Every structure is written in structure tokens, then in C-alpha cells.
Amino acid sequence: MTELPESPLRLTLEVLPNKPGVYLMRDATAKILYVGKAKNLRSRVRSYFQKAGVAERGPRIELMVARVHDVDCIVTETEQEALILEAVQIKAHRPRYNINLKDDKKYPFIRITDEPYPRIVWTRDTEADGSRYLGPYSNARQMRMMLDVMHKIFPVRSCRYDLPDAKVKLCMEFQIRRCEGPCEDLVSAEQYRDTVSQAVRFLKGDKAGVIRELKTRMEQAAGDQRFEQAARHRDQIRALEHYRSHQTMMLDENVVRDVIGLARHDDEACCTVLEIREGRLVGEKHHFLGGVMESTDAEILSAFLRQFYLQTDFVPREIHVSQELPDAEDIARWLSGKSEYNRVEVAAYQRGVKAHAQDMADLNARHLMEERRLKRDAQSDRVPQSVISLQRDLALDELPRRIEGVDISNFQGSDTVGSLVVMIDGKPRRSEYRHFRVRSSDGAPDDFASIFEVVTRRFRGLRERGESYPDLLMIDGGKGQLSSALAALSELGIDGIPVVGLAKRLEEIFQPNEPLPLILPRASASLRMLQVLRDEAHRFAVSYHRKLRGKRTLSSGLDEIPGIGPKRRQALLQEFGSMRRLQQAEVEEIAGVKGFSQKLAQELKSHLQPESTEQGEPHE
């Protein structure tokens, strides 16, 4: 294990128990960074601080481990208890390095109150007052429409009176048959609870079961000559069948199931829940999750299932996911204890009708993920998600809306040039690109000195002109190049500007005062934007270098030709730009240049003919 100094963390690692439980990693301010579960707390927690396995953990977790100051442990009797407790702790503390449901407190629930005559209402706050909750619902409008249909079919009271203690008179709700009149004891508490039970089953999706029960009651009422009651049940059945007929048929099986879809982009994911009841699609919910960049799809789905079903009282018989989960059995056992069914199954299907439902769930998730990205760009002053991601990954105080990139190019130590390119809100601003002819090289290639000169000249110019500094400066190179840029800024007395170096070999991101480079996943939007900036700086530097070298070669190649003085050399330089193009030109093209006759053009062509035209390519 890595040698740790005497600290609370070292003492904690030495006394960890060999039991299942949950661990909470804290920083120096006691803030919780990460919550995890373990079959064996001692081996799991200590593994974070061992050199072996660093590559598998990834840079995000390594950054987290570097900030850990202490670890708290909660021992549980079983692994299943640890599974539940982990979800509870993540929901309560929302640690930065965990996969978290985003904005879950904004989603509404349907609440069945714990009263002698319960009410069914919607709420955004859950309380430990004995009430039951269905949800959360990501589409509040759809939820309210379903509640409205429920109230039209089932006479559940909507008033807020404290029954049966409150003494009130019948209201309009009773007159339009939306309430059975419990305020004047026109219905017993038992009969009223039966109505509430039917309404809840309707909201859960068990419409076929409710219809069968209502048909039985209708026949009994008709047999007892209670024709008004029979007619009311008939109207309820018709309304339910009409509502049911407008729902999409997905599967022929009469099984209660949820199908979970997944889509991801950068450090965010979207999980959709297609609610299939009696083979019909009765509803869709979706939630966004953060902190998923270095997590596998299976890890994201596992975290979602634990956090999503922790919040709701209703759990279906089957839960379908797109791939096998390593902890599927643990999750299924936990959910079986929450569900009204004896056994809950968590499974993945790759073929058949069930796989088609899975494809639909994934498609919905991708659509919602793209819609969220476009809305976010529009709502944040058109700042793209890649800029927001870069601020997060580099831990910048401000959004890096203006980024400048510097690169150096030379050919065998000669014609060293620097380029500076500008990117604003993730898009190149070519009108603000700048070239620099490096004066400090003197024929000997020195990238460090060249970067020092370019950065010095750039920022001195910005200061003298009173222009704004960039939000981020990126240098093409590693630690040495980064140090040169920082030294230039320090000599100018300019501080507070974030500077990073991007090394091409392993795409490592070097930051000041950080001993280890940051390595982002290849799919990271942040890394991709830095790569585009680096490649654009390189292209711009190389193109300028070729232009300078071409002019120098053309000028020197004409020095020994009789009749070609400075003015004619300048005219040829403006017309052809390089020796290669001049050698390839026809006599008539040369004769068309100002100051050249047909005879002089022919003489120049004969002088150029034996010359070699091979030119080398510039490199960094």
C-alpha cells in the first residue's frame, strides 16, 4: 500500500473491519466526496490507496483519492443492507464523485394520504407521515392529466377537511358524482377505502384487474336491484375501457414491467423508464444522472435502479435493462422486499419482442439527451456543453469561453515561427489568429525559448492595447513548455490566468502545481475541444512556416541570375510565392509579370531548369 503520513486516514485504514458495509470518503473540510458499498470494507477501501490498479480506476477517481483526508464506515449485517444504505447516503449527501440523479427533488409524486378517508393528490415533497407515494414523475403535465382522469372515474374526495372530525356540508363535488360524501357519513370508511384502492391500482396501471372487479360489483348491484349503483359501475367500466384503448400495445403478456433505456454524453446520462402494464405502454419517466464519465453502462444502470426505486413505493414484477448487471441479484432481492409481488426479476434481453421494447427505451433516452443538450446551449447564452465540461474537468473558476492556443514550428532549426489561435465558445475565431516570427532561435531550435517569447509578446501586446486576457491558455507540449509559458507570464507580472499544456503522445493535460497529468477519456468533450484547438494551432503554424520558407528559397535562388534585381525578384515573389511554383510556370506566365519580356522570361526559365525542386516538410 502507498506510504501515507500519520493522519486520521492512515489510522482508519489500519482498523477497517472485514465486514460488509458502506464507506464515506471525506476531504480536509469533512465534506463527503464519495459513497461506496463493499462486501469487505477493509479490502475495498484499502484498494484505493494501493499502487496496483491505478490505471483501472481512471483519472477522475485518482483525483478524488488525492483529496481524501478521512474515511467513515457504517457496518451492515448483509451486502443487501449495504446496497440500500449506499443509495440512501448518495441521495442524502449527493457526493461529487458518485453517479447522482439530477434535480430529483423537482419531480412530483402522487401522494395517498394516511387518513380515515384518504385523499389522492400530487406533491413535490415527501414526508415520513405514513402516506404512500407513487412516482417520481418526470412529466408533471402527464401526471396531472392521469390524476384528472382518475378523479372522473373514481369518486375520491379532493377537499382538505380533517374528516371525520370536521363538520361540513355536501359540496358540488358530491353533486357531480366526484365524491361519495364521507363528510356526512354517506359512505363507510371501508367502502371508501375500496374506492381508493381501485384508484391506486388504476394509477399503477392495473386497469384490467379494476375492470374485472367493477364488472363483478355491477352484476351484484344489478342482482340486488341497486340499479343506480350498477349504472355507476357501468359508466366507470366504459371510461376505463376507453382510456385503455388509447394506450399503445407493446407486448402480449399480462406482466407488470418497467423497461429501462440509457443514453450518455460526456459526463451525463439519461435513463428512461417505459411503464408497461398488461402489455400496454401506460407511461414514461426519465431522469438525468451526473458523474458518469468513467463509469460503464452497467454501473450507470445499477446506480439508477437503486436511486430510482428507493424513492417510490411501487416496484413492478419485471425490470428490463440493456445488459447484464453484476449486482442484478442483489438489486432484485432488495426490490422483492419492497414490491407487492413475491419476486422481482432484473434481466436483459437481446432478441425478440422484449428487445424491441428495450430499443424503444434506448431511443427515447437518446432523444431526451440530445434535446437537453440543445436546450442547455440555448439557455446558457449559447455556451456549448463542451465549454461547461472543460470548466468542470479542469476545475476552473470561470467558464473558458475564450481559449487561446500556442504552437511552435521550425525546419531544422531555421525559420522558427509561432502561432496563436483563438476559440470562442468552442468555435474558431480566425479573424483573431496571429503569427509570430521567433527572434530568439538564432538557427538553434529551442521550443522552450520560443514559447517564452511568443507568450511574452502576446500578453505584453494585450496589456498595452488594453484588451482582455483569455479565460484559458493552452500550450502544445508537456511540462517544459508549460513552465516556459508560466515563466513568461510571471515576468510580465500577470497572474490568475489558467494555463495548461497538452502533450500529444498520450494526450496528457499538464496543469500548474500538479505533479501528475490529467488524462481524460477519449470520448470526453473537453479533451476533444482541446485537441481541435491544438491541431488548429499546429496547422496555422505550419502553413505560415511554409510560406516564409518558400519566400526565402525563392529570393535566394534568384540572387545569381543576371538581369534579376530586387524589384523583379519582388514581382516574382508576389506572383508565384515559391521557387517550386516558379520552376513549374510556363515562359508565357513569367513574361506576363511586370518588368519581364519574352526574352528575359526565356533566359530565366533556362537558368531554373537544372535546379532541384525537392523541398522538405517543416516539423515541430
Secondary structure, DSSP 8 states (H G I E B T S, - for coil): -----SSHHHHHHHT--SS-EEEEEE-TT--EEEEEEESSHHHHHHHTTSSTTHHHH-HHHHHHHHH--EEEEEE-SSHHHHHHHHHHHHHHH--TTS-EETTGGGS-EEEE--SSS--EEEES---SSS-EEE---S-HHHHHHHHHHHHHHS--------TTTS-----HHHHTTS---GGGTSS-HHHHHHHHHHHHHHHHT-HHHHHHHHHHHHHHHHHTT-HHHHHHHHHHHHHHHHHHHTSEE--SS---EEEEEEEEETTEEEEEEEEEETTEEEEEEEEEEES-TT--HHHHHHHHHHHHHHS-S---SEEEESS--TTHHHHHHHHHHHSSSS--EEEE--SHHHHHHHHHHHHHHHHHHHHHHHHHHHHTTT--HHHHHHHHHTT-SS---EEEEEEEEEETTEEEEEEEEEEETTEE-GGG-EEEE-SS-TTS--HHHHHHHHHHHHHHHHHHHT----SEEEEESSHHHHHHHHHHHHHHT--S--EEEEETTTTEEE-TT-SS-B---TT-HHHHHHHHHHHHHHHHHHHHHHHHHHHHHHHHHTTTSTT--HHHHHHHHHHH-SHHHHHHS-HHHHHTSTT--HHHHHHHHHHHTTS-------B-
